Amino acid sequence: MSRLDLLQVGKRAVELAVQRGAHQAEAFVVDTRSTSVRMDRWELKRTRAVRDYGIGIRIYDTRGSMGYAYATTFDTAAIEQAVTAALAQAKAGTPNPEFKSLPSPKLPTPVSDIYDEEVAALTDQQIVAFVLQTADAARSVGPEVYSASIEAEVSETEVAIVNSLGVEATTRSTFCDLAAEVTAKREGEMSSGFEFVSGRCLSVLDPSFVGRRAAEEAVRSLGAQKIETKRMPVILSPLALFRIFGRGLGDAVNAENVQRGRSYLKGLLGQEIGVKGLTILDDATVPGAVGTAPFDAEGVPSQCTTVIENGVLRSYLYDTFTAFKENRESTGNAIRSDYTSPPRIGITNLVVKPGTKTFEDLLAEVKEGLFLLYTWDVPNLATGDLSANVAAGYLFRDGAIAYPVKQATVTINMRDLFKRIIAIGNDVRHVHNVITPSILIAEATVAGAK
């Protein structure tokens, strides 16, 4: 189905909702085609092709009460049923005097490199080949490489957004990613390594990089040692910052969280919260980036928002509802996982401005410290306290990696983290929708098990 057809589906749903008494109405129409291939322990386990399409209908009555329903087909009867359900929800819902309006129409922001014909044209066999090449690259690292789990996914998505105020926006995009988790074994000891790439264009899919890096990390992690608890400098890699900043900062500058009093950055707008060299943007216009789009999930034009500028907190991130509550403009940060739920606030591309130091410079900056390669933990939203298990990390001394560590945790408050940054690297990576270099902080508590 073409974008024009999706637009007509959305217009039909909105017109029907208004005819049946909706004060304001919105339709979010999506058509996604995706293919994924998975390998477990060197064996291909699954090749799956999925087409998922549907429409989400959001309706407000004159009291500001919202109703939401969706349909998984574009049949007239299914859309009518969804409109009826959304109207019934709005009628039965609680009035919300803080609701002002859905967004008015504006021109989308021109963006580039979000659709790649080569990704859209990939066959199942080609995707399988990427997985097999990744496995070969992992095996080539050496005999200690024991097993691997590898997954590749590609998708093509078309979106249309229509509302009763005149918003009519369409776009299409592609996405691809490749991830590997490799296990290494030596004399009965086992360890793992992880690597992935993601983006809009075929050029990001690098099987040699993903396979080798994951396998090298697995082998390098063998012989991990326990360390004593102490305060020390910590280098945070882009993979670690994907969680720590992507969630730990992204959720904290979410205007809904701030307005509800559940963010550790509440009330700090305009204040210095970090070192002068720290500048962080939310930029939905970065060419080819995962979070780039011409408009957000409500049809508001995308933009670049300065979140932190030279250590000063400059802006929270808003959708239309939270922006109207403060008589502000939306920053274009409404996002959706799919058509089955209403929009929420989220980051687009969180961009940390790089410094001038190489990773080797960061290692040499202090005599001894911990390099946190990745963690799956995120800070507490209300307090900013971070307790990050070292999923992969290394002790470094005198400018060189000394040995891998195990059973360790990095603890620090996010507001302290921002102020203790002593160097920002130039080794920028796109880790999904977080674009950042490594960062060296002067001190954190590293809780060891020794």
Phi, psi and omega in degrees: 000135182279166178298325178297318178296318178299321179297319179294323176299315180295317180297321180296319180292318181293317179299319179296318180298318180292318179301328183267008170112005178294137175288313172219149183215153181216142174237134178241112189245130185225142172225112183238134174242126182222151176226134178229148178229133181231138174241135174234127178052048176074000181248133176292123185252332188203134166233120187228128175248130185227137167244123182235116178223152181179182183222132173254134184241121179247130185229139173240140172265184185292345179269358183084006178284136184253145170232146180219136176208164181217162176230145182261009171222170179255017177296145181302318181296320181293320179293318178299320179295319179293319178298315179300317180294319180294319177297319180294319177298315180298319180295323182273351186281174180277134176302144180231093182293347180280345176288128179255307185186157164288165182290151173273160184289138173217159181292136176298158178276130177295128176227163185231157171062039175256354177229128181235117180302327181294322177294315181298332184267359182300136177267166176303319182296322179292323179291319175301320181298322177300317180295315180296321178295323177296318178297318179297320179295322179293315180299327185293347182291330176149176186292343180283348176289119191260312180203168180210145169243125187227139178221137174236142178218138174228148180210157175230128185231135171243137184228141169227138177234130179226138169224170187285355176267357176114001176293128174217101186227139178224152175202165171221151184209162173239160179211144175211147174212159181215125184225146178221135169241118187246139176251134175247152183221135177214117177050046177086345178271140180233148176211166184230159176223150186226142174205152176203162172224151177207153179176191182265336190245154183300331184299340181283339183282099184241089183301322181297315179297310185296312183295312182294315183296318179295318181290318178298322179293320179298315180292318181296335181279349177296145180079024180299145183241150172283150178234162177281154176289128177198164174269133183203163174296152180224131170264126178258120181282165174303325178295320177291320182289339174304319177276314188291318177269318183303314176265314188294326174264318182304315179290328183287333178261008173293117187300328178296317178296321179294312182295331179272001176074024183246018179246139178289353177256011178299134175078009184253009180300131180086357181259157179280115182246354182212182180289160185295336180278000185265111175232127183229131180245155163249108191234106181274010183246005181297123183302128174075002184280158186298323183268010182277137179198158179285341179205164181271191186284002172247358183092008177282133180305139179290158181204175172253121181247128175280114181273308176233131179235114182048045176088351182262130178286112187261329185202148165268175180251130190237148160260188183294316183298309182291329178293316180297330178297333181248014182055043178244173171268145173299143175272005179076037184247025171282129179230163175218146172284320179194195184276356187276355182216157179293165179291157174223175180269138177200167177287156171264271168244115178272116189244118175264122180296128184284161172261207184246352187272139173285169177298322178297325176297320180295319178299325183274354186291327181231161184290318183211145178188185179247134172259111179268106182284309173204156177216154177258003185268156179229158181291159171291125185297319185286322186255337185083002181288129179247128172233095190256112175295134180280089178294326172208128181193165185219144168278136176235148180218140173049043174082009181219151175294130181266302180195158177287152180244158178221158178054050179231155181222135176262124179238133179192152173274142184300323179293327174289321180302312181301324184273346182260009178292125179247348177199142177239129184282179175245011182273064187291135173231145169271103177255092189055247182253022172243123184245108191206152168269181172287154182228136177255123175253147189294327187195137170211162175276123175253107182274114181257175182250010184274000000 
